[in-house]
Amino acid sequence: MDHLKHDVKDQYYVDIDDKTNSKELDYYNFKLHDYDNNMLLDGLELLMALNHDHDAHNTENKAATTAEPTDGQRQHQQQGKFDQDALLVDHILTVYDTDKDGYISFYEYMTVKEHNK
């Protein structure tokens, strides 16, 4: 929630508080990841959303580790992460892309979200 508040304030100059309803939060969360502003989320936007704060998290984790991984280990870790993310993006599209056009519209997003409550 704090992450969403920060990003919405930076992008839309809007403060999210206790008065912000859940539909508004859903809208802002969707729009924050719609990088080409077409009101559709594609696989690349989903992949970027999954890794949105990934670099900051990795920096914190790196400081806690003592040994730097070798280039081969790093490449293997990155490939594994990408493979996991690709499977997750495929799953998200399978669930949310109800018209099977390769995109998640805001309508599809909200319909599936409301149905799964």
C-alpha positions, -999 to +999 in steps of 0.1 A: +000+000+000+028+024+008+044+016-025+012+024-043+007+056-024+042+068-033+039+059-070+004+075-074+017+107-057+047+108-080+028+100-112-006+116-107+000+141-078-028+124-059-027+116-022-042+083-013-057+082+022-085+065+041-111+082+020-098+066-012-122+038-021-111+004-034-122+010-070-100+042-071-071+022-058-077-005-085-078+022-112-046+038-101-028+004-097-039-005-132-029+029-147+005+028-130+014-003-150-002+008-183+031+023-196+018+031-231-015+046-218-038+026-240-059+012-210-046-023-218-020-043-200+002-066-222+027-092-213+056-068-212+038-043-190+029-072-166+066-083-166+076-047-158+050-046-131+063-078-115+098-062-114+088-026-107+106-024-074+130-053-080+162-032-083+157-015-049+149-049-033+180-064-049+202-036-036+191-042-001+196-079-004+231-075-020+242-055+010+233-084+033+252-110+013+290-114+017+301-131-015+294-117-050+280-144-074+301-152-104+290-141-138+277-176-146+258-178-113+243-144-119+232-153-154+217-186-141+198-167-114+186-141-139+174-168-163+156-186-135+139-154-124+129-146-160+115-181-165+094-178-133+082-144-143+072-156-178+052-184-163+035-160-140+027-135-168+012-164-188-009-174-159-021-138-153-031-135-189-049-168-189-070-157-159-076-121-167-076-119-205-111-132-209-115-123-246-081-139-254-068-109-274-035-108-256-043-078-235-060-072-201-085-043-203-095-024-172-130-040-176-115-075-177-093-067-147-122-055-126-146-082-137-122-110-128-112-092-096-148-087-085-157-123-094-128-137-073-139-118-041 
